[in-house]
């Protein structure tokens, strides 16, 4: 192709625009069980929420859409899955980074999306954004070593590499979500 081919994700079906805030969390109360010598557990989390459509920053219609995966995670995903990254561009989601939260008299029901076994917090972006567009708040958690590819703020990517131990994997996810 003469220029990169954009990949498009289906849009949400609900009435609310979607905002997103990615967060880096560090649990200093427990070491990373798969990285010897690291005395803490790093996590990446995305919070997606109904956004204020508004007419200016930080309203949803004026904020940039989030990439489906951060840059280094996209490269790792592409390399691991044999994608021609010189031809494809990372898909953009419909969530707007840092958009103002839509005010509501009712509380938004909260859903925790905790994938693993090679899936990451962005794997189900289409489903998550659709839930949010119908008035839910969704917290998506990446579990390093269990999720496919987790890009940390320093740019390094932790790939799936848990031992074949379901008890360890489930225990790790439970501890991450509790934190």
ChimeraX attribute file (.defattr): number of C-alpha atoms within 10 A of each C-alpha:
attribute: neighborCount
match mode: 1-to-1
recipient: residues
	/A:1	7
	/A:2	5
	/A:3	9
	/A:4	13
	/A:5	14
	/A:6	12
	/A:7	11
	/A:8	12
	/A:9	13
	/A:10	12
	/A:11	14
	/A:12	22
	/A:13	13
	/A:14	15
	/A:15	12
	/A:16	22
	/A:17	27
	/A:18	36
	/A:19	32
	/A:20	26
	/A:21	16
	/A:22	16
	/A:23	14
	/A:24	12
	/A:25	14
	/A:26	13
	/A:27	15
	/A:28	12
	/A:29	9
	/A:30	13
	/A:31	15
	/A:32	17
	/A:33	15
	/A:34	13
	/A:35	11
	/A:36	8
	/A:37	9
	/A:38	13
	/A:39	14
	/A:40	15
	/A:41	20
	/A:42	20
	/A:43	20
	/A:44	20
	/A:45	20
	/A:46	18
	/A:47	15
	/A:48	30
	/A:49	31
	/A:50	30
	/A:51	26
	/A:52	19
	/A:53	20
	/A:54	14
	/A:55	10
	/A:56	11
	/A:57	13
	/A:58	18
	/A:59	21
	/A:60	29
	/A:61	19
	/A:62	15
	/A:63	17
	/A:64	16
	/A:65	19
	/A:66	19
	/A:67	18
	/A:68	22
	/A:69	23
	/A:70	18
	/A:71	13
	/A:72	16
	/A:73	21
	/A:74	21
	/A:75	17
	/A:76	20
	/A:77	18
	/A:78	15
	/A:79	12
	/A:80	12
	/A:81	9
	/A:82	9
	/A:83	13
	/A:84	11
	/A:85	15
	/A:86	10
	/A:87	12
	/A:88	15
	/A:89	16
	/A:90	19
	/A:91	16
	/A:92	17
	/A:93	23
	/A:94	25
	/A:95	31
	/A:96	26
	/A:97	22
	/A:98	21
	/A:99	29
	/A:100	21
	/A:101	19
	/A:102	18
	/A:103	11
	/A:104	9
	/A:105	5
	/A:106	7
	/A:107	10
	/A:108	16
	/A:109	10
	/A:110	14
	/A:111	15
	/A:112	13
	/A:113	19
	/A:114	19
	/A:115	20
	/A:116	21
	/A:117	15
	/A:118	17
	/A:119	18
	/A:120	26
	/A:121	25
	/A:122	24
	/A:123	17
	/A:124	15
	/A:125	21
	/A:126	17
	/A:127	14
	/A:128	25
	/A:129	30
	/A:130	22
	/A:131	22
	/A:132	28
	/A:133	24
	/A:134	18
	/A:135	24
	/A:136	21
	/A:137	24
	/A:138	22
	/A:139	21
	/A:140	25
	/A:141	25
	/A:142	27
	/A:143	31
	/A:144	29
	/A:145	24
	/A:146	24
	/A:147	24
	/A:148	25
	/A:149	30
	/A:150	31
	/A:151	22
	/A:152	19
	/A:153	11
	/A:154	6
	/A:155	12
	/A:156	12
	/A:157	20
	/A:158	18
	/A:159	21
	/A:160	19
	/A:161	15
	/A:162	17
	/A:163	11
	/A:164	8
	/A:165	8
	/A:166	11
	/A:167	8
	/A:168	13
	/A:169	17
	/A:170	13
	/A:171	10
	/A:172	18
	/A:173	19
	/A:174	12
	/A:175	11
	/A:176	19
	/A:177	17
	/A:178	7
	/A:179	12
